Amino acid sequence: MIINLKVNGKNIKVGVRADEYLSDTLRNNGFKSVKRGCDKSTCGACTVLVDGEPVLSCSYFSHRAEGKSITTLEGVYAEAEKLGEYIVNEGADQCGFCTPSLALTAIAMKNELENPTEEDIKHYLNGNLCRCTGYESQMKSIKKYLEVE
């Protein structure tokens, strides 16, 4: 089936299978920041924004995205680069596999919540797993990003 998507502000028309997930559709169309981690909706590595909300694309059928606005890291590169400076400065950038989804989730949180508490941040980031850095350095970097930016 052919679906119409708006990815990072550009309208695209793509052919998808009825059982195809958005993570596969995006990766097959060059959006390589979308990672495949667990394929079970437990690690968060596949997170993209659908109409501004974080969505686990490994369990979101592509056809459900018909006519929706999808944002990958490539679409918010300048904003992600600002956050990336804080992540690097706090040593939270080890392998980088989780960084795209973490950045998208933090950007969505910034757009949604005003002056989030540490508990708000933890709740919002719940489900973004990192196997390298631990969460303290990520928390510090995100708090600094939210305070300054």
Buried (B, 14 or more C-beta within 10 A) or exposed (E): EEBEBBBBEEEBEBEBEEEBBBBBBBBEEEBEBBBBBEBEBEBBBBBBBBEEEBBBBBBBBBBEBEEBBBBBBBBBEEBBEBBBEBBEEBBBBBEBBBBBBBBBBBBBBBEEBEEBEEEBBEEBBEBBBBEEBEBEBBBBBBBBBBEEE
